[in-house]
Amino acid sequence: MRIDLHAHEFPERYLMEIRRLMEQGKFPVVAEPLGPWRLDEHLALMDATGVDLMVLSLASPTYVEDRALALELARMANEAFVEVARKHPDRFRVFCFIPLVHVEDAVAELHRCVAELGCRGLILGTNVLGKPLNHPDLLPLFEALNRLRLPVLLHPMDPRGPESLYEFRLDLWVGWPFETTLAVSRLVLSGLFDRFPDFPLILSHLGGNVPQMMERIAMASRRGRAAKPPLEYFKNFYYDTAGPVPPEAVRCAADMFGVDRIVLGTDYPFGAGKGRTFIEKALACVEALPVDDGEKAKVYGGTAARLLGL
């Protein structure tokens, strides 16, 4: 079974609302969404590429200051995704999005999504309007995630760098993966996983630059508060193939963290051919792993099925 843990879409009502807000300058998105969601095309592409199930989440979850608007947008997206998943229970599951600028609202929406809507995890941006995830204000979220043992997909956001970073769209192609590296490094070195060790963390795009930076993160740990060497925490995380990422990098991550920590992700619907290119690249990365069919089956879906409770 092939389970894609990293897939996105824009529900129609949500898409219309954020476009209206963009026209008014009230929605801080980095890129224009690709277009309306064509479910028939989506399912046809899954069939054509052999992807059995996708876990839907918002692309680049964007946080907004306005409290009422933030909650409205989150609920709009969550309920639209769940409606599709209920109509096609053999094809979709949902990672919810929460309005994390207002932590009380975010935790309440998280519990609602799990208890009432049946969401199987959370998509979490790497910063909240510039606030790092290890900020004390966000501790109630991690307390809730730890109690629920809920899978979390850590997804990069706008790195909010200098103007020069945006030349050639390097903010997206280089800055976003590095955002993931910085965010998870802060969480590890702050000691957060000593307090909250029980929720599975999935790192987008193979963890960004994590495998290459592991030794340097270890050097930074001299100033950190974690109880164990960083590598021990990173071996507990999961790394998806979305993005795209090269097969050589996937093999490196599998060698460093274990093949049972690699999971299929595609970043649908991004990439040429309305997502087909990225899907095919992700599948090729799995096929290129120098492991037997049983190990590949774990990467394709066995590990994801366990995380989702399927």
C-alpha positions in Angstrom: 0.0 0.0 0.0 1.3 3.5 -0.9 0.4 6.2 1.6 1.4 9.8 0.9 1.8 11.7 4.2 2.6 15.0 2.6 -0.1 16.1 0.2 -1.9 19.5 -0.1 -4.9 21.1 -1.6 -7.0 24.3 -1.5 -10.7 23.7 -0.8 -12.8 25.9 -3.0 -14.4 28.0 -0.4 -11.1 28.5 1.4 -9.4 29.4 -1.9 -12.0 32.0 -2.7 -11.7 33.6 0.8 -7.9 33.9 0.8 -8.0 35.4 -2.7 -10.4 38.0 -1.5 -8.2 38.7 1.5 -5.1 38.8 -0.7 -6.8 41.5 -2.9 -7.3 43.5 0.3 -3.7 43.0 1.5 -4.9 41.0 4.6 -3.4 37.6 3.8 0.4 37.2 3.9 0.9 34.4 1.4 4.2 33.8 -0.4 2.8 32.3 -3.6 -0.5 32.3 -5.4 -2.3 28.9 -4.9 -2.3 26.7 -8.0 -6.0 26.8 -8.6 -9.3 25.2 -7.6 -9.3 21.6 -6.4 -10.4 19.2 -9.1 -11.2 16.0 -7.1 -11.8 13.9 -10.2 -8.3 14.8 -11.6 -6.8 14.3 -8.2 -8.2 10.7 -7.9 -7.2 9.9 -11.5 -3.6 10.9 -10.8 -3.5 8.8 -7.7 -4.8 5.9 -9.7 -2.3 6.5 -12.5 0.7 6.7 -10.1 -0.4 3.9 -7.8 -0.8 6.1 -4.7 -3.5 4.4 -2.6 -4.1 7.0 0.1 -3.1 10.7 0.6 -3.1 12.6 3.9 -4.4 16.1 3.0 -3.2 19.3 4.6 -3.0 23.0 3.8 0.0 24.0 1.7 2.3 26.3 3.7 -0.1 26.9 6.6 -0.3 30.6 7.0 -1.0 32.2 10.4 -2.9 35.5 10.7 -3.2 37.9 13.6 -7.0 38.5 13.4 -8.4 36.1 15.9 -11.9 35.5 14.4 -10.5 35.3 10.9 -7.8 32.9 11.9 -10.3 30.5 13.5 -12.7 30.9 10.6 -10.0 30.0 8.0 -8.8 27.0 9.9 -12.3 25.6 10.4 -13.1 26.2 6.8 -10.1 24.2 5.6 -10.4 21.4 8.2 -14.1 20.8 7.5 -13.7 20.8 3.8 -10.9 18.3 3.9 -12.8 16.1 6.3 -15.9 16.2 4.1 -13.9 14.8 1.2 -12.2 12.2 3.4 -15.6 11.0 4.6 -16.8 10.6 1.0 -13.6 8.7 0.0 -12.5 7.0 3.2 -10.3 4.5 1.3 -8.4 7.4 -0.4 -7.9 10.2 2.1 -7.1 11.1 5.7 -6.6 14.6 7.1 -3.9 16.5 9.0 -5.7 19.5 10.5 -4.5 23.1 10.7 -4.9 25.3 13.8 -4.8 29.1 14.3 -1.6 29.1 16.4 -1.2 32.9 16.8 -3.9 32.4 19.5 -2.8 29.3 21.4 -6.0 28.8 23.4 -8.0 28.7 20.2 -5.5 26.5 18.5 -5.6 23.9 21.2 -9.4 23.9 21.3 -9.5 23.5 17.5 -7.0 20.7 17.7 -9.2 18.8 20.2 -12.3 19.4 18.0 -10.5 18.2 14.9 -9.4 15.0 16.6 -12.5 14.2 18.6 -15.3 15.4 16.3 -13.8 15.4 12.8 -11.5 12.4 13.1 -8.3 14.1 11.9 -5.2 11.9 12.2 -2.6 14.5 12.8 -1.5 18.1 12.6 0.4 20.2 10.0 2.6 22.7 11.9 4.4 25.6 10.4 8.1 26.2 11.3 7.4 29.6 12.8 4.3 31.6 13.9 4.6 35.1 12.4 8.3 34.9 13.2 7.9 33.4 16.7 10.0 30.2 17.0 8.2 27.0 18.0 10.3 26.6 21.1 8.8 29.8 22.5 7.2 29.3 26.0 3.9 30.7 24.7 3.5 27.5 22.6 4.0 25.0 25.4 0.2 24.3 25.8 0.2 23.0 22.2 3.0 20.5 22.8 1.4 19.4 26.0 -1.8 18.6 24.1 0.1 16.9 21.3 2.0 14.8 23.8 -1.2 13.7 25.6 -2.9 12.8 22.3 0.3 11.2 20.9 -0.7 12.9 17.6 1.5 12.8 14.5 2.8 16.2 13.5 4.0 17.1 10.0 6.5 20.0 10.4 6.2 22.1 7.3 8.4 25.1 6.3 7.1 28.7 6.2 8.5 31.9 4.8 11.9 32.2 6.3 11.5 36.0 6.7 15.0 36.6 5.5 16.7 39.6 3.9 15.4 40.9 0.5 18.4 39.2 -1.3 17.0 35.8 -0.2 14.1 36.2 -2.5 16.2 36.5 -5.7 15.7 33.5 -7.9 13.0 32.3 -5.4 15.8 31.0 -3.2 13.5 31.7 -0.3 11.4 28.8 -1.5 13.9 26.4 -2.9 16.7 26.8 -0.4 15.2 28.9 2.5 12.2 26.8 3.2 14.0 23.5 3.7 16.6 25.3 5.9 13.6 26.7 7.9 12.7 23.1 8.8 16.3 22.5 9.9 16.4 25.6 12.1 12.9 24.9 13.6 13.6 21.2 14.5 17.1 22.1 15.8 15.6 24.7 18.2 13.0 22.2 19.4 15.7 19.5 20.1 18.3 21.8 21.7 15.7 23.5 23.9 14.9 20.2 25.6 11.3 20.1 24.4 11.5 16.4 23.5 12.7 15.6 27.0 9.4 17.0 28.3 7.2 15.8 25.5 8.6 12.7 23.9 5.4 10.9 22.9 4.1 12.6 19.7 5.6 11.4 16.4 7.3 14.2 14.4 7.5 14.0 10.6 10.0 16.3 9.0 9.1 17.7 5.5 11.4 17.4 2.6 13.7 14.9 4.3 14.3 17.3 7.2 15.6 20.0 5.0 19.4 20.1 5.7 19.3 17.9 8.8 21.5 15.0 7.5 24.2 17.2 6.2 24.1 19.5 9.3 24.0 16.7 12.0 27.6 17.3 13.2 27.1 21.0 13.4 23.9 20.6 15.3 25.8 18.4 17.7 28.3 21.2 18.2 25.5 23.7 18.9 24.2 21.3 21.6 27.0 22.5 23.9 24.9 25.6 24.5 21.6 23.7 24.5 19.4 22.2 27.3 18.7 18.7 25.8 19.5 15.7 28.1 20.9 13.6 25.2 23.0 14.0 22.1 21.0 15.5 19.2 21.3 12.4 17.1 19.4 10.3 19.6 16.4 12.6 19.1 16.7 12.8 15.3 16.6 9.0 15.1 13.1 9.2 16.6 11.7 11.5 13.9 10.4 10.6 10.5 11.6 12.0 7.2 9.4 12.4 4.1 10.4 12.2 0.4 8.4 15.3 -0.7 9.9 18.2 -2.3 11.5 17.1 -4.5 14.6 15.4 -3.0 17.3 13.3 -4.8 17.6 9.6 -4.3 21.1 10.0 -2.9 19.8 12.2 -0.1 17.1 9.7 0.8 19.8 6.9 1.0 21.9 9.2 3.2 18.9 9.8 5.6 18.1 6.1 5.6 21.7 5.3 6.5 21.8 7.9 9.2 18.4 7.4 10.8 17.2 4.0 9.6 15.0 3.1 6.7 12.1 2.6 9.0 12.2 6.4 9.6 11.7 7.3 5.9 8.1 7.8 4.7 6.5 8.6 1.4 5.6 12.2 0.7 5.0 13.9 -2.6 4.1 17.6 -2.0 1.1 17.1 -4.4 -0.2 19.2 -6.3 3.1 21.0 -6.7 5.5 20.1 -9.5 5.0 19.9 -13.2 2.0 18.0 -14.6 -0.3 19.2 -11.7 1.8 17.1 -9.2 2.7 14.1 -11.4 6.4 15.0 -11.6 6.9 15.3 -7.8 4.9 12.1 -7.2 7.1 10.2 -9.7 10.3 11.6 -8.2 9.2 10.6 -4.7 8.3 7.0 -5.9 11.7 6.8 -7.7 13.5 7.7 -4.5 11.8 4.8 -2.7 12.6 2.4 -5.6 16.3 3.5 -5.5 16.7 2.5 -1.8 19.2 -0.4 -1.6 16.8 -2.5 0.6 14.6 -5.5 0.1 10.9 -5.3 -0.8 9.8 -5.7 2.8 11.8 -2.6 3.8 10.5 -0.7 0.8 6.9 -1.6 1.8 7.5 0.1 5.1 8.6 3.3 3.3 5.8 3.2 0.9 3.1 2.8 3.5 3.7 0.4 6.4 5.3 3.0 8.7 2.6 5.6 7.7 -0.2 3.2 8.4 1.1 2.6 11.9 1.5 6.4 12.5 -2.1 6.9 11.3 -3.6 4.1 13.3 -4.8 2.3 10.2 
